[in-house]
C-alpha cells in the first residue's frame, strides 16, 4: 500500500504566513516611530526657549529727580577762591560773578560777592527773604535756619516759587528751592539749588553742598 503525504491548505495559511506578516508590521512600526521622532526633534529645535530671562527694564528716574547714578565735576571759579561739585553734563551759563548749571527744571546757581560780615538767620530773614520775594513770583518761605557743612556754618533759606512760564504752553511749574549762604573773611558764596516741587533730590543736593570748600 503506497502512502502519499498531503499538506492541508488551511494549515498552510494558519501556520506559515501569519508569523511573517507580524514581523513585517513590526518593522514598519519601528520605521514610522523614527520618522515621527525626527520630525518632533526638528520642530522643537526651531523654537525659542520660553525660560530665557527677559531683558531688565532700564531704570528711569521720576520727573525732576536727579538720578542716583549722576556724575559730578568740580567747579572752580576764576581766582580759585573756592570749589564745589556740580552735575556733569548740565548746561552752563554765566553772568558776571554768577554761574548757573541747569537741566530742564533742575538748577544749581553759584554766586560770589563781597560781604563785610557773616550772614545770620536774622539778617537773612530781614534782608534776603524780601529780596527773594521781590525777584521771584509767588514765593512761600518754608524756613530760615543755620546748618553745618564741612566748609563751616551756612545760613539756609528754604522756599517755594513759580518757575518761568513754558514758552510753548505758557504753564508754570512749582519749584522747591534751597539757598545756602557761606561766608569767609569778607566774601560770601551763595549756592541756590532748585527743582520741581515734590521731586526727591535730597541726596544729590547734599552731595553738592557738602562738597563746597574754601581754597583761600
C-alpha positions, 0 to 999 in steps of 0.5 A: 500500500503506497502512502502519499503525504498531503499538506492541508491548505488551511494549515498552510495559511494558519501556520506559515504566513501569519508569523511573517506578516507580524514581523513585517508590521513590526518593522514598519512600526519601528520605521514610522516611530523614527520618522515621527521622532525626527520630525518632533526633534526638528520642530522643537529645535526651531523654537525659542526657549520660553525660560530665557530671562527677559531683558531688565527694564532700564531704570528711569528716574521720576520727573525732576529727580536727579538720578542716583547714578549722576556724575559730578565735576568740580567747579572752580571759579576764576581766582580759585577762591573756592570749589564745589561739585556740580552735575556733569553734563548740565548746561552752563551759563554765566553772568558776571560773578554768577554761574548757573548749571541747569537741566530742564527744571533742575538748577544749581546757581553759584554766586560770589560777592563781597560781604563785610560780615557773616550772614545770620538767620536774622539778617537773612530773614530781614534782608534776603527773604524780601529780596527773594520775594521781590525777584521771584513770583509767588514765593512761600518761605518754608524756613530760615535756619543755620546748618553745618557743612564741612566748609563751616556754618551756612545760613539756609533759606528754604522756599517755594516759587513759580518757575518761568512760564513754558514758552510753548504752553505758557504753564508754570511749574512749582519749584522747591528751592534751597539757598545756602549762604557761606561766608569767609573773611569778607566774601560770601558764596551763595549756592541756590539749588532748585527743582520741581516741587515734590521731586526727591533730590535730597541726596544729590543736593547734599552731595553738592553742598557738602562738597563746597570748600574754601581754597583761600 
